[in-house]
């Protein structure tokens, strides 16, 4: 440091609902980098997942109430009705932040972007907006979108893929592609680290198709069920939790709820192919890079944000949902193609998605 006091980076997140996923882990990754740069970092949030991650990583956190963002009809109505009071509450929150040394605010949720940002601009506090969430009808048809687009002219707006930038519809949005620390995934993992129940399921000569993530319709769980019905001889295995747990079990798809990072790598290295059959736009799809980095042939839908950054048929298979089950069948029949995808995909994950370059880009947002 040059003697200048470190900045205080306040990370805000007041989500509609909370669950551990790519957005939370990516935020933690960036925050740890800011700390490594010598900046002070604090969470101001109502998100229990972020609070738990913060405690585990010794990051100062304050639990603060803020109304749910206006992303459903009911929350839009209530948010709009109480917005004058929220605007006053936002003033007090930002005033407290203004008292900190050289504050910067890193905002994650729609609500505080709308109501805290005007006060930040008034008090000359630099603002960074991160856009991770899928852009859909809640945004396109939202009357608050007009204020969002107006305020976006005065802040740094960052998202994780060109698909997301296009959906947001603001030319000045900066794209910083997600990345992973490939050392955790390229290292050959002993399958012995996996839980016994999952290890036993992975035994046998049947070809295996794997998935890691939320067990929801938008992540393609119905596609996997359809694939299992069409290919009963193939072993389908998922890792995650969600509303499709019972349906997957009934269809003969094995599920294990949670794995640690090294266990995820071991699981991916053990299955024959990895799939992400997103049926709705998935902002990036970080798990795709993880699978590719392990050297596992990967099939993804064209709704996954990272798809535009990969070469179809070379780095992975990018498929429309209508053809997804066919692509699984086709790839499992071609050992040569699987080997080619495994090799090229792993090189692309390592060479084109530099973890250090991603973190450096986020560090530059504070300059």
Helices and strands as residue ranges (DSSP letters): E 8-13, H 22-36, E 40-45, H 48-56, E 60-63, H 73-98, E 103-107, H 110-115, H 117-122, E 126-131, H 137-140, H 145-151, G 152-154, E 156-159, H 162-168, E 174-175, H 183-186, G 191-193, H 196-202, E 208-212, G 217-219, H 221-230, E 235-239, H 245-251, E 254-256, H 261-270, E 273-276, H 286-293, E 297-301, G 305-309, E 317-319, G 321-323, H 324-332, H 335-352, H 355-364
